[in-house]
Amino acid sequence: VQLQASGGGSVQAGGSLNLSCAVSGDTFVINRIGWFRQAPGNQREWVASFIRGGGFHDVGSINYLDSVKGRFLFSRDNAKNIVTLQMNHLRSEDTAVYYCGANVWTASMGTFNYEGQGTQVTVSS
């Protein structure tokens, strides 16, 4: 399984950026997938994630870090195995390297955690 992150860049405070994460590989099921970030000198911080539901009618849930609620929007394209983090009203404190991570089951390997490469988001005030 591979996670390919894209997007990011530099923007002024109040602006918007989109991050995408494409998951590829042999037959797999994504149990959880989300975004983390790490600013210089800080520990890695969870930002948003989707957790797969457990039943036929359970579509799963999306959760956000409190400081990004109402500003960031997590979406997923199941057909393309792509998740997107739309980041609006960006603040300087959102500046960090963003990582896409997922807990994935594959028929060949079982369940493991995977992580994509980081992508830099820089917000200038």
Order of alpha helices (4+ residues) and beta strands (2+ residues): beta-beta-beta-beta-beta-beta-beta-beta-beta-beta-beta
